[in-house]
Amino acid sequence: MTPPRSFEKVSASICSMNKNQLKKQIKVFRGNFKLDFTDAYLNGCSQDKLRHILIAAVMTKR
């Protein structure tokens, strides 16, 4: 079993992603809940908002 990654490492990894990478990770996210965003919504989001969505999802999954 791999040790859980710290918040700092997870957020640094997410912050290094470009907009297309963020959208892809949101679309393929698998957790105890489903992220169900349309492509139109994700395309209209700023890169910062996409980061916020992904960081919140990953942290909530933990």
Secondary structure in CASP SS format (residue, H / E / C, confidence):
PFRMAT SS
TARGET T0000
AUTHOR 0000-0000-0000
METHOD secondary structure of the structure
MODEL  1
M C 1.00
T C 1.00
P C 1.00
P C 1.00
R C 1.00
S C 1.00
F H 1.00
E H 1.00
K H 1.00
V H 1.00
S H 1.00
A H 1.00
S H 1.00
I H 1.00
C H 1.00
S C 1.00
M C 1.00
N C 1.00
K H 1.00
N H 1.00
Q H 1.00
L H 1.00
K H 1.00
K H 1.00
Q H 1.00
I H 1.00
K H 1.00
V H 1.00
F C 1.00
R C 1.00
G C 1.00
N C 1.00
F C 1.00
K C 1.00
L C 1.00
D C 1.00
F C 1.00
T C 1.00
D H 1.00
A H 1.00
Y H 1.00
L H 1.00
N H 1.00
G H 1.00
C C 1.00
S C 1.00
Q H 1.00
D H 1.00
K H 1.00
L H 1.00
R H 1.00
H H 1.00
I H 1.00
L H 1.00
I H 1.00
A H 1.00
A H 1.00
V H 1.00
M H 1.00
T H 1.00
K H 1.00
R C 1.00
END
